[in-house]
Amino acid sequence: MKELIFLEPIFKERIWGGNRLATEFGYNIPNNKTGEAWVISAHKNGDCQVKNGTYKGLKLSQLWQQYPKIFNSSSKNAEFPLMVKIIDAADDLSVQVHPNDEFAKTHENDLGKEECWYILDAEPNAEIIYGHTAKNKDELDSMIDNNQWNKLLVNTSAQKGDFFNVPTGTVHAIKKGLLILEVQQSSDTTYRLYDYDRRDDKGDLRELHLDKAKQVINVPHDNDTQQCKVIKSNNLITHMRLLQNNYFSVELIRNTSTNIINKPNQYWLASVINGNGQINNQMVRKGDSFIIQSSTKELRFSGNIELIITYEVS
């Protein structure tokens, strides 16, 4: 039975970060302004290291390049195409938008950034910004140029267990009091549209990217809603697809006993968001993120475990 390949998270200090990555997941964060844990990443700005077994000490980028049988990937990317983060928003994140592949490759030498959010926890009355009210490009540009943010931006309530798809071109912001698991393309390209006139620890306003943002924002906003699909459900296990787009599929598994899930010949990325137990006789617990190798044909679960699974869509 192929081993699970566990990865060490990489932490990112952010002006809006907090300490919940330590208190909720037991991570050894560098400080109390830690906003992101890149729990599965091979991006040049954060390349996770294998922490167990046969491949211990290798970076995920090295694993992708040197051991293709682990992944059996149909991806055309020379680089590992996906990324999983956990985000602690102790304060509001900036209002931003992400480019698609074509724009990102041309302007940033990076992938585009399709992403989605699973809300792990939310303070009462927590919100996100999702979308805008502009009916056309001229109206969008005018409201941005005249700082009509209250008129332009759309606030939406966010509660624990909610799921949001955030395609490229979508104006969005995670706001204060949210703990989120994010699945995305392996990209670190973000165009900041508005930052509440907030200053960094040096007293400087943070950089905005208005020209590029205007070019990539979808007008009018497309309120993307997808119906979750139940794959398997009984009193002991729930397996549900949350999203499938052109790049990745995202699934939620809740297990409360001993169960078996059959798996296709593809690699899966897994992040345990609650509980502990065993998968294929290997111990897993909240905060663990790992790769399930493509040649693993079935997953044998025991214990109370809740996890998010993602994999490439060919």
Rosetta blueprint (number, residue, H / E / L):
1 M L
2 K L
3 E L
4 L L
5 I E
6 F E
7 L E
8 E E
9 P L
10 I E
11 F E
12 K E
13 E E
14 R E
15 I E
16 W E
17 G E
18 G E
19 N L
20 R H
21 L H
22 A H
23 T H
24 E H
25 F H
26 G L
27 Y L
28 N L
29 I L
30 P L
31 N L
32 N L
33 K L
34 T E
35 G E
36 E E
37 A E
38 W E
39 V E
40 I E
41 S L
42 A E
43 H E
44 K L
45 N L
46 G E
47 D E
48 C L
49 Q E
50 V E
51 K L
52 N L
53 G H
54 T H
55 Y H
56 K L
57 G L
58 L L
59 K E
60 L H
61 S H
62 Q H
63 L H
64 W H
65 Q H
66 Q H
67 Y L
68 P H
69 K H
70 I H
71 F L
72 N L
73 S L
74 S L
75 S L
76 K L
77 N L
78 A L
79 E L
80 F L
81 P L
82 L E
83 M E
84 V E
85 K E
86 I E
87 I E
88 D E
89 A E
90 A L
91 D L
92 D L
93 L L
94 S L
95 V E
96 Q E
97 V E
98 H L
99 P L
100 N L
101 D H
102 E H
103 F H
104 A H
105 K H
106 T H
107 H H
108 E H
109 N L
110 D L
111 L L
112 G L
113 K L
114 E L
115 E E
116 C E
117 W E
118 Y E
119 I E
120 L E
121 D E
122 A E
123 E L
124 P L
125 N L
126 A L
127 E E
128 I E
129 I E
130 Y E
131 G E
132 H E
133 T L
134 A L
135 K L
136 N L
137 K H
138 D H
139 E H
140 L H
141 D H
142 S H
143 M H
144 I H
145 D H
146 N L
147 N L
148 Q L
149 W H
150 N H
151 K H
152 L H
153 L E
154 V E
155 N E
156 T E
157 S E
158 A L
159 Q L
160 K L
161 G L
162 D L
163 F E
164 F E
165 N E
166 V E
167 P L
168 T L
169 G L
170 T L
171 V L
172 H E
173 A E
174 I E
175 K L
176 K L
177 G L
178 L E
179 L E
180 I E
181 L E
182 E E
183 V E
184 Q E
185 Q E
186 S L
187 S L
188 D L
189 T L
190 T L
191 Y E
192 R E
193 L E
194 Y E
195 D L
196 Y L
197 D L
198 R L
199 R E
200 D L
201 D L
202 K L
203 G L
204 D L
205 L E
206 R L
207 E L
208 L L
209 H L
210 L H
211 D H
212 K H
213 A H
214 K H
215 Q H
216 V H
217 I L
218 N L
219 V L
220 P L
221 H L
222 D L
223 N L
224 D L
225 T L
226 Q L
227 Q L
228 C L
229 K E
230 V E
231 I E
232 K E
233 S E
234 N L
235 N L
236 L L
237 I E
238 T E
239 H E
240 M E
241 R E
242 L E
243 L E
244 Q E
245 N L
246 N L
247 Y L
248 F E
249 S E
250 V E
251 E E
252 L E
253 I E
254 R E
255 N E
256 T L
257 S L
258 T L
259 N E
260 I E
261 I E
262 N E
263 K L
264 P L
265 N L
266 Q L
267 Y L
268 W E
269 L E
270 A E
271 S E
272 V E
273 I E
274 N E
275 G E
276 N E
277 G E
278 Q E
279 I E
280 N L
281 N L
282 Q E
283 M E
284 V E
285 R E
286 K L
287 G L
288 D L
289 S E
290 F E
291 I E
292 I E
293 Q L
294 S L
295 S L
296 T L
297 K L
298 E E
299 L E
300 R E
301 F E
302 S E
303 G E
304 N E
305 I E
306 E E
307 L E
308 I E
309 I E
310 T E
311 Y E
312 E E
313 V L
314 S L
